Amino acid sequence: MAVRRYTGITDGKNKIQGKKDAIENMVGFLSYSFGLTKVGTIGDSLTSVHSTGRAFDIRAWDYAKKNFLTINFEERNWNLIHYLYINRDYLGVEEIHDYVGLYVSGTMTRYDGSGRGSDSFYGAGYRCNRDNVTELYAPTGWKRWNLESHRSHGGDSPGMKHVHVEMSPAAAKDSVQLISKVDASVRNYFQLNWHSTALVGSGANAYVQATRIKNKAYPIR
C-alpha cells in the first residue's frame, strides 16, 4: 500500500464543520452490513478530526435489546477493522483507532464490565502516513499505544469498545462514489474474508445488500 499524506484537521478551517453525507451514509452501510451502530460523527473539539465531519465512531449493537452489544463484540469489531485496513487505499481511510486492542498482537486489553482491566495494554492505531513502517508482529502502518498515546487519541474513558475511523477529504466529498466503493468492497470482503461464522453464517450468503441508505443503522437479517 502507498504512503499517503495524513490530513488531520488541516481542512477544518478552525470551525466545526457540518455533517458530510458521504460519511453519514458510509456509517449506515457499515452498520447494516457488520451488525454495528454509529456512536457519533461530529464533535465539538477543534483539535479532533470529528470537527471536520470526516471521522466516525462505530461499535457493535444488539438489535434485539436495542443496546450496545457487550458480549462477543470483539469479532464484529475485528471484522470492521480488518475490512477497513485491507481496503484503506481504495476507500481513502486515513486513520483507525482500535481502543480495545483486538487487531494488533500484544495490545489486547481485557474488560470485566467495570472498566479497564489490569493488563498494561492500550490498543493501537493505524495512520496512512506510516504505511512504510512495520512494528514487530503488527500489520504495516500500525502503532502500539501506551497510556499516554491512548489518552491523546481520546481513549480516556474506561470500558471503551468502539472503533474510530478517519476518512480523507476526497473520500468525504462524493457520497455516490464512496458508497459505490463501500458496496463493492464489502461484497468482496464477505465473500472472501468473513472472519466469523457465528454471527451471520459464512461465504456469499453472509452478505446482506443495503438497498437504501438513510443515515441510520440497519440490522442484519
N, C-alpha and C positions, 0 to 999 in steps of 0.2 A: 504494500500500500504506500501511497505517496505521502511525504511530509507536507502538511498544509498549514497555512497561517491560522493561528488561533485568534479569533475576533474579540472575544471577551465582551466588554461594554463599550468598545470604541465607537460603535454606531448608535449609542444611546442618546447622544446629544444632551446629556446632563438633565434629562427629564424622564419621567415614567411614560413609556410608550403604551399604546393600546394593544388589545389582543390581536393576534395575526391569524387569519382564517386557516392558513396552511398548517400552523402548529396546532390549533384547536381541533382541526379535522384529523390530523395525524394522531393526536391523543385518542380521539374517539375510535379511530380504526384499530389502533393497537390495543385499546381496552377491550373492544369487541373480540378481537382475534385471540388474545392471550389470557383472557379472564382477569383483567385488571381494571383499575379505575383511576381517573385523574385526581391527584391531590391538589394541584394548583399550577397555574402558569404565570400570571402577573404578580410581581412582588412590589413592595413599597420602598425597597432599598436601592439606591443608585449605584451601590457597589456590587450588586448582584446582576447576573445576566437575565434574571427574571424581569428586570425593569425594561428590557428591550422587547419582551414578548416572544423571544426565541427559545426560551427554556421551559421545561415542564418537569413536574414531579409525578410519578406514577407508581402504583403498588397493587398488590393482589387484593381481590374483592370477593366477598361471599355474597352472591346474588340472592341466595335463598334467605339469608339472615339480614341482608342489606346492611352489611358492616364490613370493615376491613378484615380480610382473611388472616387469621393468626396461626392456623395450623397448616403445615405443608405449603407455606407461601414461597419457600425457597425455590422450588422448581419453576414456578411461574416467573419469578424474578430472574433466575438463571437463563431461562429461555429468552426473555426480553433482552437481557444484556448481550447474550451470545448473538442474537439476531441483529441487534444494532451494531455490534462490533464487526461482524463479518461483512456488513453492508455499509460501513461507515463512510467510505468514499462515495459510493453510489448515491446514498441518501443525503450526504452533507452533514454527518454527525461530527461535531467538534469536540464534545466532552461528554463523559459518562461518569457519574459518581455512584459507586457501589458501596453504600454506607454499611451494609451488613457484612460484606466481605465474602460473597459467595463465589465470585468468578476467578479471583486470583488466589493461587495456592498460598497458604500461610497467612491469610488475612481474615479468616472466618471468625466472627465474634458470636459467641453463644448468648442467647437470650432466654431468661426464665420467666418472662411475663412481668417482672417487677422492675425491669430496667436493664442496664448494661451488665453483661456477665463479667466474670473475674479475669478472663483472658485479656492480655495486653495487645490485642489486635483491633485495628480501627478501620478496616475496609481499604479500598483502593480507588484510584481514579485513572481514567484514560483521557489523554489530550492529543489532538491531532498534530500538534507541532513537535511531538516527541515520538513520532511513528518510526523513527530510526533507532530508538533506544529500547533495549531489552533488559529487564531485570531477571535474575535467576528464578526459574520456574514460573515466570509471569509472561503473558502474551505481550507482544511488541506494543509499546506505547503506554503501558500501564505502570503506575507507580504505587507502591505500598504507602499507606498513611500511618504516621504516628499520631498521638493525641492532638498535637498542635495543628498538624495539617488537616486532620479530621474536623476539628472545630473551625478552622479557617475556611473550610468548604461548606459550612453551615451545619455540620454534624454535632451540635451541642445539646441535642435532645436525646435522652435515654430511650432505648427501645425503637429507634428508627428502623423502618423496614421498607423504605421506598427507594426508587432509583431516580436519580436526577439526570436529565439529558439536555444538552445544548446543541442547537442546530445552527448552521451557517446562515448569514443574511440572504444569500442567494436562494437557499432552500426555502426560507420562510417567505419569500416574495411571491411564489407561484404555487397556489394551493392545488390547482389541477395537475400540474406536473409532479408535485411532491406526492400526492395521493396515488397517482398512477404508478410511481416508483415503489411506494409502500405496498400497494396491491400486488405488483409483480414479484417483489422480493419476499413478502410474507407467504405468498402462494408457494414459491420455490422452497422457502425455509421449512414450511410444514411438510412438504413432500420429501425433503432430503435430510433435514437436521432436527426433527422434533425430538426433544430430549426426554420427555416423559410420556409413557403410555398410560399412566394412572389418571391423568386429567381428562382427556377427551379422546383417547384412542391413539392410533398411530397412522403414519402414511398420509396419502392424499385425503382420506376421509376425515382427518382431524381438522382440516382447514374449513372454516365457515366464511363464505364470502359476505362482506358487508356491502349490501346493495345501496344503502343510504347512509350518509354521514351527517349527523345532526348535532355535532359538538357535545355528545354525551356517550357514556359507556354503554356497551351492549353486552348482554350475557351470551356466553357460548351455549348453544342449544344442541 
